[in-house]
Amino acid sequence: MSLALLVAYVAVAGVLFPRQLAQAGWTSHAPRLAAGTWLAAAASVVSVALLAAAVLVAPLHTVGDVFVLLLQGCGWPPQPRAPAGPSEYAGLVIISWMVGRTAYSGYVVCRAARRERRQHRCDLQLLGEPVGTGVVVLDHPQPSAFCVPGDGGHVVLTRGALDVLSPAELTAVLAHERAHLSGRHHVIVLLPAILATAFPRMPLFTLALSEVRRLVELAADDKALRRATPITLAQAVLRLAAPASARHPATSTLGATGTATTERVLRLVAPQPRHTRLALLSRLLVAAAFAALPLAAVTLPAVTDLAYHCIEVTPSRPLAEVDLR
């Protein structure tokens, strides 16, 4: 795969693909698969962009040699290396910039998330009233419910929420928040948050952040339906609907309301279309293709060289005498 193809892939997958995926209706009906597709696409674009920069430093088959160690067993001759040129220096600069920017953004985002979760836990210890295993009540009239990861995780309810929710609705809300904790949705949101912070002008990363936040809410709803009916959960979401100023950031806490509330209610009360196995398989293959492409781009050129050099026949040795071990 040439440098031009790698750059074209980054442009198409990073700019054109996210708009198509964001408009696809099936994502709301298969939120876990859709979230996996967004994450695979984001990781794929970053990996291929790094590969494109690496091609400026060394041929792609040379990059893949580290993954195909059998080349050493085939008598791979050492290749003379030309002095470094401007393109190699440019590739090293690009790689260093991408890795450094991603690492710094990861540090900033993760530190902010940890700091905010730590502050929430301190507030819960000072102001919260434990009412059950992992459940804390805050004395506040605003109806609200959210979860705070870390230390086993806590589900937080306000007095206002307890006043407006029926027992069945309370069960549904607790199931929704516990689905966030058990699914480690706060970790899933971190990857697009880091990439969107590092490369804010790339449409794929900014859309992935908002879409993954939306999709983890839908996935938590799906899991909560094991303990509640759709109507009960929809009523609970409406009762807890809060103004934007009362919502909690998705990077540190995940609430029962605040993310695509209208869509969630309509999704719960409307009948869900049934998807065929072929449709689900095709979408799964798309996600798998995103995940496998960077590895394929590296290994295929090296495997091609491996096959060529391992079975190469010299004029002095007939085919029957070639040792294929």
N, C-alpha and C positions, 0 to 999 in steps of 0.2 A: 504494500500500500504506500503510495508516494506521498510526499509532503503536501502536494496540492489536494489530494483526496482527504488527508487528515484535516487540513484547514477547512475544506468544504464541509466535512462532517460536523465540525465544531460550529460552523455558521448555521447549518440547517438545523441541527439538533438544539442549538442554543438560542436560536431566534424564531424559526418557523414552527418547529414541533410543539413548543409549550403552548402556543395560542390554539393549536388544534386540540391538544389534550385537554386544555382548560374548558373548551366548549363541548367536549364529548359528554353526552348524557349518561353513559354507562358508568362513569366514575362514581356517581352518587349511589349506584346500586351495588358496586363492588369496591367499597372504600379501601380495604386493605390491599387489594391488588393494585388499585390506582395509586395509593401512596407508595407502594413498592416500585411502581413504574416511574414515578417522579424521582424517587431517590436513586434508582438505577440510572436514569437519564442524567441526573446531575453528576453522579460519580463518573459516568462514562465520559461526559464532556470534559471534566477536569483531567481525567486520565489521558484522553486523546490529545488534549491541548499540550500536556506535558510531553507526550510522545512526539508531537509535531516539533516541539522545541528540541527534543533529544535527537531528532533526525538531522538537525543542523550541526550537531556535534559529531555524530557517528551514523553510519548506515543503519537502517532499521534491522537488518539481519544481524548486525553486530550487537545491537541492543538486545535482540532476542536470544543471543547465544547463552546468556546467563540462565535462561529458562530451558535450554536444550543442551544439557551437559554431555549428552551422548556424542556431540561433535568432537570432543576430545578423544573418544575411543575410535574415531574413524581416521585418525591421523590428520586432523585439520591443520594445515600448515600455518605458521604465524604470518600474519599479514603486515606488510610494512606500513607504517603510519606516517603520513605526510605532516609537515609542520602545521600547527594550528593556524587557521585563517580567520577572517572577519566573521564568517557565518558561524563558526564554532563558538567564538566569543559571544556572539549575539544569542546563540542557543543557551549558553551557560547563564547569561544575564536573565533571559526570560524564565528559565527554570528556577533560578534563585529568587526572582521576583515573585513568581507564583507560589512557590513553596513558603517563602517568608511571609507573604501577605496572608496566605491561608492559615499558617501557624499562628500568626499574631491575632488574626480575627478569631480563631478558635480559642485562644487564650482569653481575649476580651469577652467573648460571648459566654464562655463557660464560667469565667470568674463572676460576671454579672449575674448569671443564673444561680450560681452557688450562694453569692452574697444575698440575693433576694430570698432564696429559700431559707437561708439561715435567719434572716430577719423575720420571715413569716413564722418560723419555729419558735423564735424568742417571743414574738407577740402571742403565740398560742400558749406558751408556758405561763406568761404573765396574765393574759386576759381570757384565755379559753377555759372551758369547763368540760373535762372528759365525761362522756355519757355512755361510752361503750368502747369496744376494742377498736382503736384507730379512729374514733369519731370524737370531734371536739366541737363545742357550741360556743359561739361568740355572742355576747349580749349587744345585739345591734338590730334596730327595727327593719332595716332594709332586707328583703328576702334575697338570699344568696346562698350558693353552695359551690365549693371548689375543693380541689385536692392539693396537698403540698407534698411533693416527693421527698425522699430521704428519711433515714431512721425508721424504715418500715412503712413510711407514708401515713398521712393523716387525711381524713375527710373532714372538711370544715363546713358547718352549718351555722346560720345565724338564727337568733330567736324569731326574727321575722319569717324565715323559711319554715320553722316549726309551726308557726301560727297559721300559715296559709296552706300547708301541705296536709293532705289526708294520709293515713297510714300506708295505703297502697302507693300513693305518689312518693312518699318518703322512701319507701323500699326501692322504687324505680330510680330515684336520684342517687341513693347510696350505691346501687348497682352500677350506675353510669360512672360515678367517680372512682369506684374500685376497679372498673375496667380500665380507666386511665392509668391507675397505679400498676396493676398487674401487667398491662401491655407496655409499660415503660414508654408511654407516649411522649413524655418530656424529653427523652433521649432521641426519639425519632425526629422530633422537631428541631433538634440542635443542628443536624447536618445542613439542612437548607438555610437555617439561620446563620451559620458560619459562612457558607458560600455567598449568601446574599449580602452579608457584611463585607466580605473580602472583594467581591466583584458586583457591586450594585447595579452596574449598567448592563449586565447580562440578563435578558428577559427570563431565561429558564430558571435562574436561581431566585429571582424575586417572585415569580409566579409559583415556583415550587414551595416557597415558604408559606404563602397564603393558602395554597391548595392543601398542603399537608396538614396545616392547622385545622382546616375545614374537615378533611377526611378523617382525622383521628377522632373528631367529635362524632361523626357518623358511625365510625367503627365502635366507639364506646356505646352509642345508642343500640347498635345491633347486639352487642353482648348483654346490655341491660334488658333487652327484650326476653331473655331467658328467665328473668325474674318478674317481669311485668308485661302487661298488654300494651300494644302501641298507643291506644287512646289514653291510658293512664300516664304513660311517659310523656306524651304530647301535652297533656294538661299540666303536668309538673313543669315542663319547660316553659309554658306560657306563664305560669304563676311566678316563676323565678326570673322572668325576663326583666333585665335591669338596664338602666341607662349606661351609655358607653363609659362614663366616668367611674362607674362602680365595677367595671370588668377588670379581670386580672390578666396580666401578660401571659401569653401561651408558652413563653420560654421557661417560666418558673412554676406557674400554677395553671391548671386546666379546670375550667368551670363547667357546670351543667348548662349554662346559658352564656351568651355573649359572642358566639361564633356561628353565623349563618342560622340564627334562630328560626326565621321564617321558613327557610329551606328544610330545616330539621322537622318542624311541625308538619309541613305539607308532605314530607317523605314518610312520616309515621302514620298519617291518617289516610293517605292515598294508597291504593293497591300497588304492590311492587311488580314490575314486569319480570317474567321468568326468562333467564338466559340459558341458551343451549350450551352443552358442554363444548361444542366446537367454537362458539364465540368466546367462552372463557379461556379455552386453550390458546386461541389465537392471540388474545391479549396477554396471556402469560408468556407466550413466546416472544412478544415484543419486549416485555420487561427483561426476559432472559437474554435477548439479543443485545440490549443496552449493556447488561452486565458482562457479557462475554466478548464484546467487540474489542475492547482494549487489549485483552490477553491474546485474542486471535491476531490482531494487527502486529503484535510483537512476535508471536511464535511461528506464524505461517511462513514468513520469509526465511527464518532460521531452519524450520523443518524442511523447506524446499532445498536449501543448501545442504542439509544433512543427507537427504535422499540422493542428491546429485553426487556428492563427494563419497558417500559410502558405497555406491554401486558403480562408480566410475571405472571404466575398463581402459587400461593403457594398451598401446599397440604391441608391447612386448609380452603381454599376458592374455591368453584367450579367455573367453567368458567362463569356460568350465573350470579354470584355475583360480577364479576370483574368490577370495575368502570373504564371505558375507557375514562373518561373525562380528 
